[in-house]
Each structure stands twice: as C-alpha cells, then as structure tokens.
Amino acid sequence: MATIISFIRHACLIIYLPLETHPMIEQPNHVSAKRFAFTLVEVLVAIAIISILIGLLLPAVQASRESARQTQCINNLKQVGLAIQNFESQTKELPPSRNYDHFQSWAFLILPHMEQTALPEAWDDRLKYYYQTDTARQTPIPMYFCPSRRDGKILSTQNDDILSPFEVSGHVPGVVSDYACSAGHGPAGVWNWITSNGAMIMGRGETEPPTVPTGWYAPPLAELVQWSSRTNYASLSDGASHTILVGEKHVRPSRIGIAPEDGAIYNGDHPGNFSRCGGPGYPLARFPTDAYQTNFGSYHTGGVNFVFADGSVRTFDPSISTELLGRLTARNDGKFAEDN
C-alpha cells in the first residue's frame, strides 16, 4: 500500500509540472518561455495513470473493509457466546431456542447478560410476541447484525403472523438478526421441537389456559405462567468444544425480512426466524442466493462463523462435509469431530 501511494505522489508530480520543467527531461538551451497549459497527450496519460491506480487500490480497499466486517461479526458471536455462558452460570441451564411456542426466543432471553436491560423491562413475560409493544418487538441490538449483510435497522416485512382465528391477525413486525441457534442435524430441528438434538431446543412451559397436548402449541390467548430449559452444559455429552451454539444464518437476498427465513428474531412462533440446522441434508450455503431455508450460511467470502459452547469462535468453509457439520451441531450423538 505504501508503494502504491508513493507511486501516486510521483505520478501527480510528473503530471503537475509542465513538460519543459520536468526534472527527468533534458531541457533545450533555446527554451525562452514556460508553457502552463497541458497538451491532450498529457491529459490522456494522466487519466490512464489515475485509472490504473484506482484499479489497483479498489480491490485492496474492498478487501480491507470486508476483513474488518468479518472481524466485527466474529466479535459479535463472541459476545453472544459469553452471554449464553453467563446465562447458564446464573440459571444452571442453557437458554432454550424459545421458552415456549409463540413467546420469547433465545435472542431475547440472553439480553440481560449482554448489558441490555431496558428491552427486557419493556417486555411483558406473560404475553405472546404478538401482544408486545412496538418498543419491545422492534428495538435492535447491534451485536445481532453482521455488517457484511446489513445494518441494524431492518424489521420483518412479511409473515410474522399467528395462525389462529381467535387472536390478532396480520403481520406483526419485529427486528431481525443474522444469527441463529443450532437446532441439531435432524428433521426435528427444522421445527425445533423438543426432540431436536441441538444444544438449544424448545423449553418446557406452562400456560393459562393449559396447553393440550402438554409441551406443544400454546392455546389461543394463553399467558405464560412459567418455563424452564431442557438442556445445560451437562447435557452436552459430546463436549463444549465440539458443540455449536449459534452461527450465521443463511438468508437469500429476496427473503430479507420475510418469515419464516428472516422474520422477527424475538418471535418464538416461527423457528426459521431464530434457528438453523446443519448436517446431512443441511449443508452450509455456498452463495447468498442458494435456495435453502433452514441452513447456516453467510455473506462473507472467507466462510461461515460459529460460536461453540466453550466460547470459541471458528470459521468454516462452505465445503465442510455435512457429516462433520452434523457432529458439531448435535449435542449428544456420541460422535466427535476428531473421528472424521
């Protein structure tokens, strides 16, 4: 970079000086007057030099900016991982992917451990996502956004609605996010049911009126009485360093802000908003336009970032084998990454 800048300065010096006064050009004895105008040839040469220099500098500037964005994304995930560890340290449980159907997702539950206290205070824990205030639903958290994809001001635009004729109808917008918890590697993870083998799965909840059958859908107009998680560090039998907690979620550009791929991150109703699968049948997206709805992926050129249960952040190339990826997204399959 320093060499290029030096070259630019020298080129500008040559361009600025009239032809007769260039120090590198031998001066004839009979020169009687200085010429202050540029010839057409000099102007064309100057334009050509500047164009070449811009062509050399632009890729370097773009690469530097993307490197900074990826570093910021990694730092975001480190903060998310630390908040999850603090949550577990305080409650002796890992945060559930959602504490119960229609209520809060993991991204909301860890906010007090990210020094975000105002938003939880604005949220009524008894009520479903759809009945929260605009402030509670739409307040963005900068650490939940990857700068390579977007800033932190995007709200969901479609499909954050509840499928019940007895409750609020229509889209209820909320802030989105670029990160999702691991729902494991099996089909159950797509819906993030209690049978998912990810580290963070749907919690146990009690509602009033009660849910029938127990542990599945919250009935219309139900309020959440209490909840608990189904996993903790002891349940990560594959080891904390072998278990993914959260990673970058794949979202096609045409689906930005649209549930269930990219709806409101705090909405525990649509698993695609806040969770992803990884493993056989669920590879990492290679390109932003890949037609996946429930997979991990990123807009980085260098790979996809994940935070593990031990707090480490690792970047995987999209070509990683789905078998290995599945071993890392499952918490208790008994198959370690070193075995592959």
Secondary structure by P-SEA (a helix, b strand, c coil): caaaaaaaaaaaaaaaccccccccbbbbcccccccccccaaaaaaaaaaaaaaaaacaaaaaaaaaaaaaaaaaaaaaaaaaaaaaaaaaccccccccccccccccccccccccccccccccccccccccccccccccccccccccccccccccccccccccccccccccbbbbbbbccccccccccccccccccccccccccccccccccccccccccccccccccccccccccccccccccccccbbbbcccccccccccccccccccccccccccccccccccccccccccccccccccbbbbbccccbbbbbcccccaaaaaaaaccccccccccc
